[in-house]
Amino acid sequence: MAFYLGIDGGGSKTSCVIGNEDRVLATATGGASNITRVGEANARESLHQVICEACDAAGIKPAELERACIGAAGAAREEIAAVIRRIVAEVIPGELQVVGDMEIALQAAFGAAPGIVVIAGTGSIAYGRDADGRTARAGGWGFAISDEGSAHWIGRAAVAALLREQDVSPSHASAKSSALFREIEKIWKADSLPHLARIANSQPDFAALLPAVIAAADGDDALAKKNLLAAGAELAQLAAIVVRRIFQPSHANAGPVPVAMIGGVFRHAALVREAFCGELAKLNFNLKINPEIVDPLQGALALARRSASAANL
């Protein structure tokens, strides 16, 4: 019996699945493995951990894995893919395929069919493929300059909004007394707005603030709600760029373009989903949005199985 492994390596967590030809045998989850964000040593620790835990749960040894597909943020760049390939090869002697996270997302959402995936996790990107195999992407250029609508973007924008609120009304304690500040305070332990600013300027993990922004929005905090709605609109704009590049106007008479949502921002933030779908509707494209949040991990496993089938032809 052949065994296959799929990995979804992100900026907040790394997920792993092991299966045979027709069923899933085990899964495991560990820490972040985005090399750009956490460095090679931390990425190695996370990748080795999830592989070994999944193999233990499946009752097999890593050497028994015939093929593995690793989807990772940034792995569309060969220099990043090469590092990931080397790290995983330290544990798995079988055939390895390393691809960008958008590749496994597209596979999970549509298989070989056309469509657009919009990923909103720690980072963000939109990626699509048309019926002729042409692909296009938008966003995903890194948290310092891009990743619009991502958890990092949301966290950073939330802090900026609080500090701007204080600038506008310095004689009032509205910013510090807001639900948004209180929720952020729980995570960053910031006891004042100046303290918050100092933390924000020390290269912190802005993505970790996503639960705080969601909790504040659920409590009807205006700044938090505005933030999440803006994130949804940004993600819709990324999808729109991909639509215009490869689906318009040639796809106009070919039926609706499927769109899938991927990642923790979409999964946990209803306001982001609402704004995303609403903004795309305003653009008057012929789109069909899947309301379910797609799990890209299954796409990694499918690609591992597919590459094995292709090799055996």
N, C-alpha and C positions, 0 to 999 in steps of 0.2 A: 504493500500500500504506500502511495506517495503522500507526503505531507507538505503543505504550503504555508507560508507566513506572510502576513500583511502588516504594515506599520503606518500609522498616521502620526508624524512627528511635528508638534507645534510649539508655540512660544509659551504655552501654559502647561501643557501635558503631552504625554506620548502614549498612544494606545496601540495595542498589538493583538492580532488574532491569528490563530492557527486552525487550519482545516485540512481535510482530505479532499478528494474530488467532488464530493457532494454535500458535505456538512461541516459546520463549525465545531471544533473540538474544545477550544479554550480561548480565553481573552485575558489580558492584563493591562493595567494602566500605571504609569509612572510619571516622573517629573518632566519638565520641559527639555526638548532636544533641538531647539532652533539654535544652531551654532552661532549665528550672528548676535543673538540676544544673550545666550548663557555661556558661550565659549565651548571649546572642544572637550575639555575635561568633564564638564557637567553633562554635555550631550552624550558622551561615551557612557557615563554612569547610568543615565536614564535609559538609553537604548539597550545596554547589556542587561539591565534589571528587568525590563519588560519582556525581553526575549527569553531569559532564563525562567522567569515566573510563568510565562505562558507555556513553555515547554514542560515545566514541572506539572502544571495543571493538566496538560494533555497526555502526560505519561510518556513523553519521548525525550530524546536527547537532541540538542541543536544540530548535531552531525547528521541526524535523520531527515532534516528538512531538505527537500529537493530544490525548491526555489523560493525566493523571497522578493517582495516588492515593497520598497520603502518610499512613501510619499512624504515630502518634507518641505516646509516653507524655505524658499531660497534655492531649492535643489534644481531648479531650471538652469541655474548657473553651474557650469561644469566644475569649477573650483570647489563649490560647496558640495556638489554630488560626489566628488572624488573623496572628500574627507569622510562623508557619511558611509560611502562604500567601504572605505578602509576600516572604519570603526566596526561596522557590522560584520565584516569578514573576519574579525578577530574572534567571533563567536560562531558564525555560520560558514561552513566551507562550501555550501551549495551555490547555485547560480543566484546572483543578486541583480536586481533592477532598481535603480534610484531615479525617481521622477519628482517633479514639483507637486506640491499639495493640490494644485488645481487639476492635475491629471487624474488623481485618484478620485477627486470629487466629481469630475465629469463622468468617469466610469461608473461610479456609484449611482449617479442620478439618471444617466441615459444609456449606459452601455456603449454601443458603437453608434447610436443615433445622434442627431444634431440637438443642440440646446445650449443654454447658458447657465453656468453656476455662478453664484455670488457668495463668496466666503467672507464671513465676518466673525473672526475669532480674536486672538490677540492682535493680529494684523488683518488686512482685508485685500481682496482682489476680485475682479470679475473676469471670467474666462468662458469663451464659447467656441463651438465648432459647428459649421454648417453642413449641409448634405453632401457637399463636394469635398469635405475634409479640410476646408480652410479654417484657420483658427485666429482668434484675436483676444487680446487681454487689455484690461484697463486697471490702473492702480497697482498696489502691491510693490511700490518702490521703496518701502522701508518706513519705519515709524517716525523717523526724524523729518521726513519730507512728504510722506504720503499716507497710506493705510487709512484713508478716509472712512469714517463710520465704524472703525474697529473698536475693540475694548480699550486699546491704548488711546486712540483718538477721543473716545468718550470721556475717559478719566482725565486726560489733559484739559479738554474743553470745559469740564465741570469745575476744575480748580480755577481755570482762567475766568470763568463766569462769576465765581464767588469773589475773586479779587477785584474784578471790574465793578461788581455791585458795591463793594466797599468804596471804590474810588468815586462812584456816582453819589453815594449817600454816606459820606464819612462820619456824619454826626449821629447816625443811627446804628444800632447794633443788628440791623436786619440780616446781614450776610452771616454773621457768626451765630445768630439765633435760628437760622433757617434749618429745615430738616436736612437739606443737602450737606451743610457743614457738619451737623451732628453725626450723620452716617459716615462721612469721610473721616471724621475724628475717631470713630471706632476702629478704623483700619489703620490709619497713619499715626494715631495718637497725637494729633496736632491740637494744642490747647489754645491757639490763637491764630488769627489770619497771618500775622508775620511769620509765625512758626510754620504754618501751612506753606507759605511762599518759600521758606528756606528748604523744606523737604522737597517741594516741587522742583527746585533748582539744583538738586543733588543727584539727578539721574535716577529717580525712583521707578518703581513698577506702577505706571499709571493704569495698566490693564487690571490690576488688582482692585481698582476702585469701581469697576462695573457693578458689583452687587450693591455698593453704596448708592450709586446713581439710580439704580432700579428701585431700591427700597424707598429712596426719597420721592421718586416719581409716583410710586404706589401710595405715598402719603400726601399726594397732591402738591408737591413742591414745584413751583412754576419754573425755576431754573433747570431742575432735573428733567422735567417733562419736555421743555424746549430743547434741551441737549439731545435727548433720545429721538425726538422727531427730526432734528437736524441730521442725526446719524443715518436715519432711514432714508432721508432725501439724498444724502451724499452717496449711499450705496445704490440708490436708484439711478443716479447719474452715471455711475460706473457701468451698470448694466446697459444703460442707454447708449453709451459709447460703443459697446460691443455690438449691440443691435444695428447701429448705423454703419458700422464697419463691414460686417459680413452678412447681415440679413436684410438690409434695405438698399435699393428697392427690389432686388432680385428675388427675395423670398415673399414678396407681397401676395402672390397668388398660391403659395404653397402651404397654406394653413398656418395656425398660430405657432409662434416660437415658444418652446417649453423653457421655463425658467425655474431653477431650483435654488433654495436657500440652504446654506451650510454654516455651521459654527455656533458657538455659545452665545454670541450677541443676539442672533435671530432666535435661538432656542429659549433664551431667558427673558428677553425684552419685548413684550407685546407691542409697545409703542413704536419700536423700531420696525417690526413687521408691518404694523398698520401704515406707517409713513412710507415705507418702501413700496408696498402694493399701491397705495394711493398716488404716489408720485409717478409711478410707471403708468397708471391708468390715465393720468393727465396728459401724458405724452402721445396718447392715441396710437400706440403700437399694437400690432396683433400678437399679444402675448398670452400664454397660459401658465400661470404661476402655481407651482405645486405648494399647497398649504402646509405640507409636512416638512420637517427639517431633516434633510438627508444626512446619513452617516457615511463619511468618506472612507472609513476603515474597511467597509465591505468592498469598496472599489479597489483598494490595495490588494485584498485577497483575490478578487476576480482577475486582476492583471497578472498576479503570480500564477494562477491556474492557466490563464490564457497563454502566457509565454511558454509554459510547459507543453501545452497542446501544440503550439506552433513548432516547437523544437522537435516534437515527435512525428510531425508530418513527413 
